[in-house]
Amino acid sequence: MILYRLFPAFLLLLLVVGSGVAQDPIHVLVWDEQQPRQSEAYSDFLGNELAKRLASPDLEIRSASLDDTEQGLSAGNLEWADVIIWWGHVRHSDLDANKAKQVLRYVRRGKLDLIALHSAHWARPFVEAMNWRSIEDAKAHFSRIAGNRKLEIEIVPPPRERTIPTHGSTLTPAIFGYKKNQQTYQGILHLPWCCFPDYRPDAAPSTLTVKSPDHPITKGLPSQIEIPATEMYNEPFHVPEPDEVIFEETWQRGERFRSGMIWNIGDGIVFYFRPGHEQYPVFKQKEMIQILANGCRWLGR
């Protein structure tokens, strides 16, 4: 009789847990460099705007900025966060390089996933992640070729920080190798430029096409999304080969860009999402917020 009376309560507990109601919210840290030109499209900085629009019962949002204590990347913030959304454009060099390496360590350990937006292709945590992935890929490649020989790898950075490759340049990351002698194989890795040859901040419209319709990030989206005004980036994008391409973006003049890319970085994930520019209200568009919310839910779980 007691078991019979307890059964409805037990069944209710199973339904609540199974529905996800009992799950803890996903912790999302929205990091923003906060620079004045954002006021042309956002009244309270772009990062704060994202934080307000993403807030929901299953997403707990915390907004941080470059000017906060410890540049918004305190151990408390990084330990708290499941996902970090990164907006940076003109203040990349102001970030302490050690902070970027710390973010990478959290990502590699699977304690944090990174969503890098638009000009964050040059953000120091994104560059650190792309460099790490390039080195790991190169080690695996050279080790297969070197066989029983001793392997030495020379790592070559781009010519200068934040320079732009031209069309026809060797695509980076690039690897070269040769037998140094009978005992040693010499590998050479040119790190990724993390940039592209063309950009045009003229507010031209673009079309974002879903390339992976079954991916959780694209859940509930139409096959194509029109973005009324955005900055243009044009391929080739000098980054390691992604593990998956989620979106492709095109412009009327014929430019194209892999605008949603995913890399596995150790036990963590980096998702790069290209649309944007702080002078245009791209992240007031409901589809853009849906993509970020989908990304946070997928990564955070």
Sequence and secondary structure as in RCSB ss.txt:
>XXXX:A:sequence
MILYRLFPAFLLLLLVVGSGVAQDPIHVLVWDEQQPRQSEAYSDFLGNELAKRLASPDLEIRSASLDDTEQGLSA
GNLEWADVIIWWGHVRHSDLDANKAKQVLRYVRRGKLDLIALHSAHWARPFVEAMNWRSIEDAKAHFSRIAGNRK
LEIEIVPPPRERTIPTHGSTLTPAIFGYKKNQQTYQGILHLPWCCFPDYRPDAAPSTLTVKSPDHPITKGLPSQI
EIPATEMYNEPFHVPEPDEVIFEETWQRGERFRSGMIWNIGDGIVFYFRPGHEQYPVFKQKEMIQILANGCRWLG
R
>XXXX:A:secstr
 HHHHHHHHHHHHHHHHHHTTTS  EEEEEEE   GGGGGT TT HHHHHHHHH BTTEEEEEEETTSGGGG  H
HHHHH SEEEEE SS GGGS HHHHHHHHHHHHTTS EEEEEGGGGGSHHHHHHHHHHHHHHHHHHHHHHHTTSE
EEEEEE  SSTT    TTS  SSEEEEEE SSSEEEEEEE      SEEE S   EEEEES TTSGGGTT  SEE
EESS  EEES   S   SEEEEEEE TTS EEEEEEEEEETTEEEEEE    TTS GGGSHHHHHHHHHHHHHHH
 
